[in-house]
Amino acid sequence: MAEGAITSKANHWHRLCSFVRWSLAEHRITTKVGSPAPNPLVVELEGSRKRRLLDLAKSGRPLVLNFGSCS
């Protein structure tokens, strides 16, 4: 396996671990019907920048969350 491929996999693994850590920290958020949606921290896959989920929403465009596998 090429060194670049190993580095890429290591970076992807690091991002995934960061995402899981933030997700676990935010898992205690609860909602009630009619209350505002939770706004947990998420980690972007490109650059590992941390943002609030609802910061990604844009007016006139639905925000879609896909919890499926990408493989």
All heavy atoms as TSV, in Angstrom:
chain	resi	resn	atom	element	x	y	z
A	1	MET	N	N	0.850	-1.175	0.000
A	1	MET	CA	C	0.000	0.000	0.000
A	1	MET	C	C	0.897	1.240	0.000
A	1	MET	O	O	1.870	1.312	0.729
A	1	MET	CB	C	-0.912	-0.003	1.228
A	1	MET	CG	C	-1.893	1.137	1.242
A	1	MET	SD	S	-3.022	1.104	2.648
A	1	MET	CE	C	-4.015	-0.314	2.264
A	2	ALA	N	N	0.573	2.227	-0.804
A	2	ALA	CA	C	1.365	3.446	-0.905
A	2	ALA	C	C	1.277	4.252	0.383
A	2	ALA	O	O	0.269	4.224	1.091
A	2	ALA	CB	C	0.878	4.280	-2.083
A	3	GLU	N	N	2.358	4.976	0.674
A	3	GLU	CA	C	2.394	5.769	1.907
A	3	GLU	C	C	1.274	6.803	1.944
A	3	GLU	O	O	0.670	7.052	2.982
A	3	GLU	CB	C	3.740	6.466	2.038
A	3	GLU	CG	C	3.894	7.213	3.347
A	3	GLU	CD	C	5.262	7.813	3.499
A	3	GLU	OE1	O	6.243	7.176	3.085
A	3	GLU	OE2	O	5.340	8.925	4.031
A	4	GLY	N	N	0.959	7.425	0.811
A	4	GLY	CA	C	-0.117	8.408	0.752
A	4	GLY	C	C	-1.461	7.810	1.119
A	4	GLY	O	O	-2.287	8.434	1.774
A	5	ALA	N	N	-1.701	6.562	0.679
A	5	ALA	CA	C	-2.958	5.885	1.000
A	5	ALA	C	C	-3.054	5.606	2.497
A	5	ALA	O	O	-4.119	5.737	3.098
A	5	ALA	CB	C	-3.089	4.592	0.208
A	6	ILE	N	N	-1.942	5.241	3.107
A	6	ILE	CA	C	-1.929	4.982	4.553
A	6	ILE	C	C	-2.214	6.275	5.314
A	6	ILE	O	O	-3.017	6.300	6.243
A	6	ILE	CB	C	-0.577	4.365	4.986
A	6	ILE	CG1	C	-0.429	2.968	4.383
A	6	ILE	CG2	C	-0.470	4.317	6.505
A	6	ILE	CD1	C	0.933	2.357	4.565
A	7	THR	N	N	-1.574	7.371	4.896
A	7	THR	CA	C	-1.799	8.665	5.538
A	7	THR	C	C	-3.254	9.085	5.384
A	7	THR	O	O	-3.875	9.569	6.324
A	7	THR	CB	C	-0.864	9.728	4.937
A	7	THR	OG1	O	0.477	9.304	5.111
A	7	THR	CG2	C	-1.065	11.071	5.601
A	8	SER	N	N	-3.812	8.881	4.201
A	8	SER	CA	C	-5.206	9.239	3.954
A	8	SER	C	C	-6.137	8.447	4.859
A	8	SER	O	O	-7.071	8.996	5.438
A	8	SER	CB	C	-5.565	8.989	2.491
A	8	SER	OG	O	-6.919	9.256	2.262
A	9	LYS	N	N	-5.888	7.148	4.999
A	9	LYS	CA	C	-6.725	6.320	5.879
A	9	LYS	C	C	-6.578	6.748	7.331
A	9	LYS	O	O	-7.551	6.779	8.069
A	9	LYS	CB	C	-6.375	4.839	5.712
A	9	LYS	CG	C	-6.897	4.264	4.432
A	9	LYS	CD	C	-6.707	2.775	4.382
A	9	LYS	CE	C	-7.317	2.263	3.090
A	9	LYS	NZ	N	-7.773	0.907	3.209
A	10	ALA	N	N	-5.362	7.096	7.739
A	10	ALA	CA	C	-5.137	7.544	9.117
A	10	ALA	C	C	-5.882	8.859	9.369
A	10	ALA	O	O	-6.489	9.036	10.423
A	10	ALA	CB	C	-3.644	7.717	9.389
A	11	ASN	N	N	-5.854	9.775	8.395
A	11	ASN	CA	C	-6.583	11.039	8.547
A	11	ASN	C	C	-8.077	10.803	8.630
A	11	ASN	O	O	-8.769	11.415	9.432
A	11	ASN	CB	C	-6.273	11.985	7.380
A	11	ASN	CG	C	-4.887	12.567	7.477
A	11	ASN	OD1	O	-4.293	12.623	8.544
A	11	ASN	ND2	N	-4.356	12.985	6.345
A	12	HIS	N	N	-8.578	9.911	7.772
A	12	HIS	CA	C	-10.011	9.593	7.806
A	12	HIS	C	C	-10.381	8.976	9.158
A	12	HIS	O	O	-11.402	9.326	9.739
A	12	HIS	CB	C	-10.367	8.640	6.665
A	12	HIS	CG	C	-11.819	8.295	6.617
A	12	HIS	ND1	N	-12.765	9.205	6.216
A	12	HIS	CD2	C	-12.481	7.164	6.949
A	12	HIS	CE1	C	-13.957	8.635	6.295
A	12	HIS	NE2	N	-13.807	7.403	6.735
A	13	TRP	N	N	-9.559	8.079	9.652
A	13	TRP	CA	C	-9.814	7.440	10.950
A	13	TRP	C	C	-9.826	8.493	12.067
A	13	TRP	O	O	-10.685	8.472	12.935
A	13	TRP	CB	C	-8.772	6.368	11.225
A	13	TRP	CG	C	-8.974	5.694	12.538
A	13	TRP	CD1	C	-8.197	5.800	13.638
A	13	TRP	CD2	C	-10.053	4.818	12.908
A	13	TRP	NE1	N	-8.714	5.055	14.661
A	13	TRP	CE2	C	-9.850	4.437	14.248
A	13	TRP	CE3	C	-11.160	4.330	12.231
A	13	TRP	CZ2	C	-10.719	3.594	14.918
A	13	TRP	CZ3	C	-12.021	3.476	12.913
A	13	TRP	CH2	C	-11.796	3.120	14.227
A	14	HIS	N	N	-8.887	9.429	12.034
A	14	HIS	CA	C	-8.832	10.487	13.042
A	14	HIS	C	C	-10.112	11.321	13.010
A	14	HIS	O	O	-10.686	11.633	14.054
A	14	HIS	CB	C	-7.613	11.374	12.808
A	14	HIS	CG	C	-7.563	12.561	13.705
A	14	HIS	ND1	N	-7.276	12.462	15.051
A	14	HIS	CD2	C	-7.791	13.868	13.464
A	14	HIS	CE1	C	-7.331	13.661	15.590
A	14	HIS	NE2	N	-7.642	14.537	14.650
A	15	ARG	N	N	-10.565	11.689	11.816
A	15	ARG	CA	C	-11.797	12.472	11.686
A	15	ARG	C	C	-12.998	11.699	12.209
A	15	ARG	O	O	-13.867	12.247	12.877
A	15	ARG	CB	C	-12.019	12.868	10.233
A	15	ARG	CG	C	-11.042	13.893	9.756
A	15	ARG	CD	C	-11.354	14.296	8.336
A	15	ARG	NE	N	-10.235	15.014	7.786
A	15	ARG	CZ	C	-9.684	14.759	6.618
A	15	ARG	NH1	N	-10.164	13.805	5.854
A	15	ARG	NH2	N	-8.672	15.466	6.196
A	16	LEU	N	N	-13.058	10.419	11.885
A	16	LEU	CA	C	-14.161	9.587	12.356
A	16	LEU	C	C	-14.160	9.503	13.880
A	16	LEU	O	O	-15.204	9.648	14.517
A	16	LEU	CB	C	-14.082	8.190	11.744
A	16	LEU	CG	C	-15.166	7.208	12.161
A	16	LEU	CD1	C	-16.539	7.715	11.764
A	16	LEU	CD2	C	-14.907	5.839	11.551
A	17	CYS	N	N	-13.002	9.305	14.477
A	17	CYS	CA	C	-12.911	9.239	15.944
A	17	CYS	C	C	-13.335	10.567	16.579
A	17	CYS	O	O	-14.031	10.574	17.589
A	17	CYS	CB	C	-11.493	8.878	16.368
A	17	CYS	SG	S	-11.054	7.171	16.015
A	18	SER	N	N	-12.930	11.678	15.967
A	18	SER	CA	C	-13.337	12.989	16.481
A	18	SER	C	C	-14.843	13.139	16.425
A	18	SER	O	O	-15.473	13.617	17.369
A	18	SER	CB	C	-12.681	14.100	15.663
A	18	SER	OG	O	-11.300	14.098	15.854
A	19	PHE	N	N	-15.428	12.718	15.307
A	19	PHE	CA	C	-16.876	12.794	15.158
A	19	PHE	C	C	-17.579	11.967	16.230
A	19	PHE	O	O	-18.535	12.429	16.860
A	19	PHE	CB	C	-17.284	12.303	13.764
A	19	PHE	CG	C	-18.772	12.153	13.614
A	19	PHE	CD1	C	-19.573	13.262	13.447
A	19	PHE	CD2	C	-19.361	10.903	13.652
A	19	PHE	CE1	C	-20.945	13.132	13.319
A	19	PHE	CE2	C	-20.725	10.764	13.519
A	19	PHE	CZ	C	-21.521	11.883	13.361
A	20	VAL	N	N	-17.111	10.761	16.476
A	20	VAL	CA	C	-17.742	9.890	17.477
A	20	VAL	C	C	-17.621	10.508	18.866
A	20	VAL	O	O	-18.586	10.524	19.626
A	20	VAL	CB	C	-17.132	8.472	17.439
A	20	VAL	CG1	C	-17.583	7.638	18.621
A	20	VAL	CG2	C	-17.493	7.781	16.123
A	21	ARG	N	N	-16.457	11.068	19.191
A	21	ARG	CA	C	-16.286	11.701	20.514
A	21	ARG	C	C	-17.266	12.852	20.700
A	21	ARG	O	O	-17.908	12.964	21.731
A	21	ARG	CB	C	-14.849	12.196	20.685
A	21	ARG	CG	C	-13.890	11.116	21.109
A	21	ARG	CD	C	-12.574	11.708	21.577
A	21	ARG	NE	N	-11.860	12.406	20.526
A	21	ARG	CZ	C	-11.019	11.832	19.670
A	21	ARG	NH1	N	-10.788	10.546	19.745
A	21	ARG	NH2	N	-10.416	12.553	18.748
A	22	TRP	N	N	-17.389	13.723	19.687
A	22	TRP	CA	C	-18.326	14.839	19.791
A	22	TRP	C	C	-19.759	14.343	19.846
A	22	TRP	O	O	-20.583	14.881	20.580
A	22	TRP	CB	C	-18.148	15.816	18.632
A	22	TRP	CG	C	-16.960	16.697	18.818
A	22	TRP	CD1	C	-15.771	16.597	18.173
A	22	TRP	CD2	C	-16.823	17.777	19.736
A	22	TRP	NE1	N	-14.906	17.556	18.629
A	22	TRP	CE2	C	-15.526	18.297	19.578
A	22	TRP	CE3	C	-17.673	18.358	20.661
A	22	TRP	CZ2	C	-15.061	19.373	20.313
A	22	TRP	CZ3	C	-17.205	19.435	21.400
A	22	TRP	CH2	C	-15.923	19.924	21.228
A	23	SER	N	N	-20.076	13.311	19.081
A	23	SER	CA	C	-21.435	12.764	19.090
A	23	SER	C	C	-21.788	12.224	20.463
A	23	SER	O	O	-22.891	12.446	20.961
A	23	SER	CB	C	-21.578	11.651	18.052
A	23	SER	OG	O	-21.423	12.167	16.764
A	24	LEU	N	N	-20.861	11.508	21.076
A	24	LEU	CA	C	-21.121	10.960	22.407
A	24	LEU	C	C	-21.281	12.070	23.437
A	24	LEU	O	O	-22.095	11.967	24.347
A	24	LEU	CB	C	-20.005	10.002	22.813
A	24	LEU	CG	C	-19.956	8.698	22.029
A	24	LEU	CD1	C	-18.718	7.896	22.422
A	24	LEU	CD2	C	-21.221	7.879	22.233
A	25	ALA	N	N	-20.521	13.140	23.303
A	25	ALA	CA	C	-20.625	14.261	24.240
A	25	ALA	C	C	-21.980	14.949	24.114
A	25	ALA	O	O	-22.511	15.473	25.083
A	25	ALA	CB	C	-19.503	15.257	23.993
A	26	GLU	N	N	-22.557	14.932	22.927
A	26	GLU	CA	C	-23.818	15.620	22.680
A	26	GLU	C	C	-25.033	14.693	22.806
A	26	GLU	O	O	-26.156	15.135	22.660
A	26	GLU	CB	C	-23.797	16.235	21.277
A	26	GLU	CG	C	-22.713	17.259	21.065
A	26	GLU	CD	C	-23.077	18.631	21.590
A	26	GLU	OE1	O	-24.274	18.921	21.717
A	26	GLU	OE2	O	-22.160	19.411	21.858
A	27	HIS	N	N	-24.825	13.415	23.080
A	27	HIS	CA	C	-25.937	12.450	23.060
A	27	HIS	C	C	-26.969	12.683	24.150
A	27	HIS	O	O	-28.086	12.189	24.066
A	27	HIS	CB	C	-25.417	11.020	23.123
A	27	HIS	CG	C	-25.171	10.525	24.513
A	27	HIS	ND1	N	-24.066	10.897	25.241
A	27	HIS	CD2	C	-25.908	9.715	25.308
A	27	HIS	CE1	C	-24.126	10.315	26.419
A	27	HIS	NE2	N	-25.221	9.601	26.495
A	28	ARG	N	N	-26.624	13.443	25.151
A	28	ARG	CA	C	-27.560	13.661	26.260
A	28	ARG	C	C	-28.613	14.718	25.945
A	28	ARG	O	O	-29.492	14.972	26.753
A	28	ARG	CB	C	-26.778	14.054	27.501
A	28	ARG	CG	C	-25.921	12.926	28.025
A	28	ARG	CD	C	-25.240	13.309	29.328
A	28	ARG	NE	N	-24.406	12.234	29.774
A	28	ARG	CZ	C	-23.105	12.141	29.539
A	28	ARG	NH1	N	-22.491	13.088	28.862
A	28	ARG	NH2	N	-22.407	11.117	29.968
A	29	ILE	N	N	-28.520	15.339	24.790
A	29	ILE	CA	C	-29.495	16.356	24.403
A	29	ILE	C	C	-30.862	15.693	24.209
A	29	ILE	O	O	-30.974	14.682	23.531
A	29	ILE	CB	C	-29.067	17.064	23.106
A	29	ILE	CG1	C	-27.780	17.838	23.338
A	29	ILE	CG2	C	-30.165	17.984	22.595
A	29	ILE	CD1	C	-27.200	18.440	22.075
A	30	THR	N	N	-31.870	16.247	24.819
A	30	THR	CA	C	-33.220	15.713	24.653
A	30	THR	C	C	-34.111	16.783	24.042
A	30	THR	O	O	-33.844	17.973	24.169
A	30	THR	CB	C	-33.808	15.253	25.995
A	30	THR	OG1	O	-33.850	16.371	26.878
A	30	THR	CG2	C	-32.985	14.143	26.617
A	31	THR	N	N	-35.153	16.345	23.384
A	31	THR	CA	C	-36.092	17.285	22.783
A	31	THR	C	C	-37.507	16.920	23.178
A	31	THR	O	O	-37.789	15.798	23.580
A	31	THR	CB	C	-35.994	17.270	21.246
A	31	THR	OG1	O	-36.286	15.959	20.789
A	31	THR	CG2	C	-34.630	17.678	20.774
A	32	LYS	N	N	-38.371	17.894	23.053
A	32	LYS	CA	C	-39.796	17.683	23.280
A	32	LYS	C	C	-40.527	18.157	22.040
A	32	LYS	O	O	-40.053	19.062	21.327
A	32	LYS	CB	C	-40.255	18.476	24.502
A	32	LYS	CG	C	-39.628	17.994	25.793
A	32	LYS	CD	C	-40.090	18.808	26.969
A	32	LYS	CE	C	-39.377	18.298	28.212
A	32	LYS	NZ	N	-39.667	19.093	29.379
A	33	VAL	N	N	-41.671	17.578	21.776
A	33	VAL	CA	C	-42.468	17.964	20.618
A	33	VAL	C	C	-42.761	19.458	20.695
A	33	VAL	O	O	-43.166	19.968	21.737
A	33	VAL	CB	C	-43.772	17.142	20.552
A	33	VAL	CG1	C	-44.663	17.652	19.440
A	33	VAL	CG2	C	-43.474	15.668	20.368
A	34	GLY	N	N	-42.503	20.156	19.593
A	34	GLY	CA	C	-42.754	21.586	19.531
A	34	GLY	C	C	-41.581	22.451	19.974
A	34	GLY	O	O	-41.611	23.659	19.821
A	35	SER	N	N	-40.545	21.836	20.534
A	35	SER	CA	C	-39.378	22.611	20.957
A	35	SER	C	C	-38.373	22.706	19.803
A	35	SER	O	O	-38.442	21.930	18.853
A	35	SER	CB	C	-38.722	21.971	22.184
A	35	SER	OG	O	-38.164	20.722	21.846
A	36	PRO	N	N	-37.444	23.648	19.875
A	36	PRO	CA	C	-36.437	23.758	18.814
A	36	PRO	C	C	-35.599	22.481	18.693
A	36	PRO	O	O	-35.399	21.759	19.671
A	36	PRO	CB	C	-35.557	24.927	19.261
A	36	PRO	CG	C	-36.385	25.700	20.227
A	36	PRO	CD	C	-37.285	24.683	20.884
A	37	ALA	N	N	-35.122	22.224	17.486
A	37	ALA	CA	C	-34.282	21.043	17.248
A	37	ALA	C	C	-32.943	21.213	17.962
A	37	ALA	O	O	-32.460	22.330	18.135
A	37	ALA	CB	C	-34.044	20.874	15.751
A	38	PRO	N	N	-32.336	20.104	18.390
A	38	PRO	CA	C	-31.001	20.194	18.985
A	38	PRO	C	C	-30.004	20.737	17.949
A	38	PRO	O	O	-30.199	20.582	16.755
A	38	PRO	CB	C	-30.651	18.758	19.360
A	38	PRO	CG	C	-31.848	17.940	19.112
A	38	PRO	CD	C	-32.826	18.740	18.332
A	39	ASN	N	N	-28.964	21.339	18.420
A	39	ASN	CA	C	-27.959	21.912	17.531
A	39	ASN	C	C	-26.578	21.433	17.967
A	39	ASN	O	O	-25.749	22.219	18.426
A	39	ASN	CB	C	-28.055	23.443	17.561
A	39	ASN	CG	C	-27.307	24.077	16.428
A	39	ASN	OD1	O	-26.956	23.425	15.441
A	39	ASN	ND2	N	-27.049	25.360	16.549
A	40	PRO	N	N	-26.296	20.122	17.817
A	40	PRO	CA	C	-25.033	19.573	18.313
A	40	PRO	C	C	-23.837	20.030	17.479
A	40	PRO	O	O	-23.976	20.445	16.330
A	40	PRO	CB	C	-25.231	18.065	18.186
A	40	PRO	CG	C	-26.176	17.928	17.037
A	40	PRO	CD	C	-27.109	19.103	17.155
A	41	LEU	N	N	-22.662	19.922	18.078
A	41	LEU	CA	C	-21.430	20.162	17.338
A	41	LEU	C	C	-21.182	18.987	16.407
A	41	LEU	O	O	-21.383	17.837	16.781
A	41	LEU	CB	C	-20.243	20.274	18.291
A	41	LEU	CG	C	-20.021	21.610	18.949
A	41	LEU	CD1	C	-18.918	21.497	19.989
A	41	LEU	CD2	C	-19.673	22.682	17.936
A	42	VAL	N	N	-20.746	19.293	15.196
A	42	VAL	CA	C	-20.351	18.257	14.235
A	42	VAL	C	C	-18.975	18.615	13.702
A	42	VAL	O	O	-18.547	19.764	13.767
A	42	VAL	CB	C	-21.367	18.116	13.073
A	42	VAL	CG1	C	-22.694	17.598	13.572
A	42	VAL	CG2	C	-21.552	19.430	12.339
A	43	VAL	N	N	-18.266	17.627	13.199
A	43	VAL	CA	C	-16.932	17.832	12.644
A	43	VAL	C	C	-17.006	17.597	11.150
A	43	VAL	O	O	-17.441	16.541	10.704
A	43	VAL	CB	C	-15.906	16.866	13.287
A	43	VAL	CG1	C	-14.528	17.066	12.680
A	43	VAL	CG2	C	-15.867	17.050	14.792
A	44	GLU	N	N	-16.602	18.601	10.376
A	44	GLU	CA	C	-16.602	18.451	8.930
A	44	GLU	C	C	-15.560	17.416	8.521
A	44	GLU	O	O	-14.480	17.343	9.112
A	44	GLU	CB	C	-16.285	19.784	8.262
A	44	GLU	CG	C	-17.371	20.819	8.433
A	44	GLU	CD	C	-17.022	22.122	7.730
A	44	GLU	OE1	O	-15.920	22.245	7.166
A	44	GLU	OE2	O	-17.881	23.014	7.748
A	45	LEU	N	N	-15.860	16.626	7.517
A	45	LEU	CA	C	-14.915	15.635	7.042
A	45	LEU	C	C	-13.696	16.282	6.395
A	45	LEU	O	O	-12.598	15.759	6.464
A	45	LEU	CB	C	-15.588	14.678	6.044
A	45	LEU	CG	C	-16.606	13.727	6.654
A	45	LEU	CD1	C	-17.258	12.883	5.559
A	45	LEU	CD2	C	-15.963	12.830	7.686
A	46	GLU	N	N	-13.891	17.406	5.758
A	46	GLU	CA	C	-12.780	18.123	5.126
A	46	GLU	C	C	-12.249	19.171	6.104
A	46	GLU	O	O	-12.933	20.129	6.414
A	46	GLU	CB	C	-13.242	18.799	3.835
A	46	GLU	CG	C	-13.788	17.839	2.798
A	46	GLU	CD	C	-12.754	16.843	2.314
A	46	GLU	OE1	O	-11.570	17.212	2.197
A	46	GLU	OE2	O	-13.134	15.690	2.060
A	47	GLY	N	N	-11.066	18.961	6.611
A	47	GLY	CA	C	-10.438	19.964	7.459
A	47	GLY	C	C	-10.694	19.837	8.946
A	47	GLY	O	O	-10.118	20.561	9.724
A	48	SER	N	N	-11.559	18.958	9.358
A	48	SER	CA	C	-11.853	18.717	10.780
A	48	SER	C	C	-12.365	19.961	11.506
A	48	SER	O	O	-12.199	20.086	12.707
A	48	SER	CB	C	-10.631	18.157	11.499
A	48	SER	OG	O	-10.250	16.935	10.938
A	49	ARG	N	N	-12.978	20.882	10.792
A	49	ARG	CA	C	-13.541	22.090	11.410
A	49	ARG	C	C	-14.809	21.724	12.172
A	49	ARG	O	O	-15.636	20.974	11.685
A	49	ARG	CB	C	-13.858	23.087	10.304
A	49	ARG	CG	C	-14.380	24.406	10.790
A	49	ARG	CD	C	-14.504	25.367	9.630
A	49	ARG	NE	N	-15.584	26.295	9.900
A	49	ARG	CZ	C	-16.153	27.049	9.006
A	49	ARG	NH1	N	-15.765	26.977	7.758
A	49	ARG	NH2	N	-17.112	27.866	9.340
A	50	LYS	N	N	-14.959	22.272	13.376
A	50	LYS	CA	C	-16.138	22.001	14.197
A	50	LYS	C	C	-17.160	23.107	13.979
A	50	LYS	O	O	-16.831	24.290	13.998
A	50	LYS	CB	C	-15.758	21.923	15.663
A	50	LYS	CG	C	-14.835	20.773	15.958
A	50	LYS	CD	C	-14.380	20.810	17.386
A	50	LYS	CE	C	-13.352	19.725	17.590
A	50	LYS	NZ	N	-12.052	20.245	17.975
A	51	ARG	N	N	-18.410	22.703	13.744
A	51	ARG	CA	C	-19.500	23.654	13.532
A	51	ARG	C	C	-20.750	23.118	14.201
A	51	ARG	O	O	-20.848	21.951	14.526
A	51	ARG	CB	C	-19.780	23.818	12.039
A	51	ARG	CG	C	-18.598	24.371	11.284
A	51	ARG	CD	C	-18.836	24.416	9.822
A	51	ARG	NE	N	-19.866	25.386	9.505
A	51	ARG	CZ	C	-20.252	25.663	8.279
A	51	ARG	NH1	N	-19.720	25.044	7.268
A	51	ARG	NH2	N	-21.188	26.551	8.052
A	52	ARG	N	N	-21.737	23.985	14.391
A	52	ARG	CA	C	-23.040	23.560	14.872
A	52	ARG	C	C	-23.838	23.046	13.681
A	52	ARG	O	O	-23.770	23.595	12.582
A	52	ARG	CB	C	-23.786	24.708	15.542
A	52	ARG	CG	C	-23.168	25.128	16.856
A	52	ARG	CD	C	-23.504	24.126	17.909
A	52	ARG	NE	N	-22.776	24.393	19.133
A	52	ARG	CZ	C	-22.852	23.601	20.173
A	52	ARG	NH1	N	-23.597	22.512	20.146
A	52	ARG	NH2	N	-22.181	23.861	21.257
A	53	LEU	N	N	-24.593	21.983	13.899
A	53	LEU	CA	C	-25.337	21.339	12.818
A	53	LEU	C	C	-26.240	22.315	12.076
A	53	LEU	O	O	-26.254	22.362	10.848
A	53	LEU	CB	C	-26.163	20.176	13.370
A	53	LEU	CG	C	-27.008	19.425	12.357
A	53	LEU	CD1	C	-26.127	18.745	11.322
A	53	LEU	CD2	C	-27.883	18.407	13.051
A	54	LEU	N	N	-26.990	23.121	12.810
A	54	LEU	CA	C	-27.941	24.014	12.164
A	54	LEU	C	C	-27.263	25.169	11.421
A	54	LEU	O	O	-27.900	25.845	10.618
A	54	LEU	CB	C	-28.955	24.536	13.178
A	54	LEU	CG	C	-29.845	23.437	13.785
A	54	LEU	CD1	C	-30.798	24.027	14.815
A	54	LEU	CD2	C	-30.606	22.677	12.711
A	55	ASP	N	N	-25.948	25.371	11.634
A	55	ASP	CA	C	-25.216	26.368	10.851
A	55	ASP	C	C	-25.104	25.929	9.391
A	55	ASP	O	O	-24.840	26.746	8.513
A	55	ASP	CB	C	-23.811	26.589	11.411
A	55	ASP	CG	C	-23.828	27.257	12.778
A	55	ASP	OD1	O	-24.873	27.830	13.145
A	55	ASP	OD2	O	-22.796	27.204	13.462
A	56	LEU	N	N	-25.288	24.648	9.123
A	56	LEU	CA	C	-25.195	24.121	7.766
A	56	LEU	C	C	-26.501	24.280	6.990
A	56	LEU	O	O	-26.530	24.092	5.780
A	56	LEU	CB	C	-24.792	22.638	7.803
A	56	LEU	CG	C	-23.475	22.347	8.537
A	56	LEU	CD1	C	-23.277	20.842	8.681
A	56	LEU	CD2	C	-22.304	22.982	7.816
A	57	ALA	N	N	-27.582	24.616	7.688
A	57	ALA	CA	C	-28.888	24.792	7.032
A	57	ALA	C	C	-28.904	26.101	6.256
A	57	ALA	O	O	-28.299	27.084	6.670
A	57	ALA	CB	C	-30.001	24.787	8.082
A	58	LYS	N	N	-29.578	26.084	5.109
A	58	LYS	CA	C	-29.723	27.287	4.285
A	58	LYS	C	C	-31.195	27.499	3.982
A	58	LYS	O	O	-31.936	26.540	3.774
A	58	LYS	CB	C	-28.932	27.152	2.992
A	58	LYS	CG	C	-27.439	27.121	3.218
A	58	LYS	CD	C	-26.677	27.123	1.929
A	58	LYS	CE	C	-25.190	27.100	2.227
A	58	LYS	NZ	N	-24.402	27.043	1.016
A	59	SER	N	N	-31.601	28.736	3.942
A	59	SER	CA	C	-32.990	29.083	3.666
A	59	SER	C	C	-33.420	28.532	2.309
A	59	SER	O	O	-32.692	28.647	1.323
A	59	SER	CB	C	-33.135	30.596	3.682
A	59	SER	OG	O	-34.464	30.956	3.416
A	60	GLY	N	N	-34.595	27.905	2.281
A	60	GLY	CA	C	-35.130	27.373	1.033
A	60	GLY	C	C	-34.542	26.041	0.610
A	60	GLY	O	O	-34.848	25.538	-0.462
A	61	ARG	N	N	-33.663	25.470	1.441
A	61	ARG	CA	C	-33.048	24.183	1.105
A	61	ARG	C	C	-33.118	23.268	2.328
A	61	ARG	O	O	-32.663	23.642	3.409
A	61	ARG	CB	C	-31.593	24.402	0.696
A	61	ARG	CG	C	-30.950	23.151	0.130
A	61	ARG	CD	C	-29.542	23.434	-0.306
A	61	ARG	NE	N	-28.688	23.280	0.870
A	61	ARG	CZ	C	-27.388	23.474	0.871
A	61	ARG	NH1	N	-26.786	23.891	-0.206
A	61	ARG	NH2	N	-26.693	23.289	1.957
A	62	PRO	N	N	-33.684	22.074	2.177
A	62	PRO	CA	C	-33.781	21.186	3.339
A	62	PRO	C	C	-32.395	20.685	3.784
A	62	PRO	O	O	-31.493	20.537	2.971
A	62	PRO	CB	C	-34.638	20.019	2.849
A	62	PRO	CG	C	-34.545	20.051	1.377
A	62	PRO	CD	C	-34.256	21.474	0.980
A	63	LEU	N	N	-32.251	20.482	5.073
A	63	LEU	CA	C	-31.036	19.897	5.619
A	63	LEU	C	C	-31.287	18.407	5.783
A	63	LEU	O	O	-32.163	18.000	6.549
A	63	LEU	CB	C	-30.690	20.535	6.978
A	63	LEU	CG	C	-29.455	19.990	7.677
A	63	LEU	CD1	C	-28.204	20.252	6.853
A	63	LEU	CD2	C	-29.319	20.635	9.059
A	64	VAL	N	N	-30.558	17.590	5.056
A	64	VAL	CA	C	-30.760	16.139	5.059
A	64	VAL	C	C	-29.620	15.479	5.809
A	64	VAL	O	O	-28.451	15.737	5.517
A	64	VAL	CB	C	-30.837	15.585	3.607
A	64	VAL	CG1	C	-30.987	14.075	3.613
A	64	VAL	CG2	C	-31.969	16.244	2.846
A	65	LEU	N	N	-29.957	14.651	6.776
A	65	LEU	CA	C	-28.955	13.870	7.508
A	65	LEU	C	C	-29.018	12.436	7.048
A	65	LEU	O	O	-30.064	11.810	7.122
A	65	LEU	CB	C	-29.211	13.948	9.013
A	65	LEU	CG	C	-29.265	15.339	9.610
A	65	LEU	CD1	C	-29.601	15.253	11.089
A	65	LEU	CD2	C	-27.961	16.068	9.398
A	66	ASN	N	N	-27.908	11.907	6.597
A	66	ASN	CA	C	-27.838	10.522	6.136
A	66	ASN	C	C	-27.012	9.745	7.134
A	66	ASN	O	O	-25.813	9.988	7.290
A	66	ASN	CB	C	-27.185	10.474	4.748
A	66	ASN	CG	C	-27.091	9.066	4.206
A	66	ASN	OD1	O	-27.432	8.108	4.882
A	66	ASN	ND2	N	-26.632	8.947	2.992
A	67	PHE	N	N	-27.657	8.810	7.813
A	67	PHE	CA	C	-26.965	8.004	8.820
A	67	PHE	C	C	-26.564	6.642	8.261
A	67	PHE	O	O	-26.170	5.764	8.989
A	67	PHE	CB	C	-27.855	7.811	10.053
A	67	PHE	CG	C	-28.118	9.091	10.779
A	67	PHE	CD1	C	-29.302	9.777	10.606
A	67	PHE	CD2	C	-27.152	9.634	11.615
A	67	PHE	CE1	C	-29.541	10.969	11.276
A	67	PHE	CE2	C	-27.371	10.825	12.282
A	67	PHE	CZ	C	-28.580	11.489	12.112
A	68	GLY	N	N	-26.612	6.481	6.956
A	68	GLY	CA	C	-26.259	5.215	6.328
A	68	GLY	C	C	-24.763	5.097	6.101
A	68	GLY	O	O	-23.994	6.018	6.320
A	69	SER	N	N	-24.371	3.946	5.610
A	69	SER	CA	C	-22.982	3.675	5.306
A	69	SER	C	C	-22.589	4.294	3.976
A	69	SER	O	O	-23.366	4.329	3.039
A	69	SER	CB	C	-22.752	2.169	5.270
A	69	SER	OG	O	-21.448	1.893	4.828
A	70	CYS	N	N	-21.381	4.778	3.898
A	70	CYS	CA	C	-20.861	5.344	2.644
A	70	CYS	C	C	-19.958	4.353	1.930
A	70	CYS	O	O	-19.318	4.679	0.946
A	70	CYS	CB	C	-20.075	6.620	2.933
A	70	CYS	SG	S	-21.098	7.942	3.585
A	71	SER	N	N	-19.895	3.140	2.422
A	71	SER	CA	C	-19.000	2.164	1.778
A	71	SER	C	C	-19.777	1.168	0.960
A	71	SER	O	O	-20.936	1.039	1.031
A	71	SER	CB	C	-18.179	1.429	2.810
A	71	SER	OG	O	-19.008	0.754	3.727
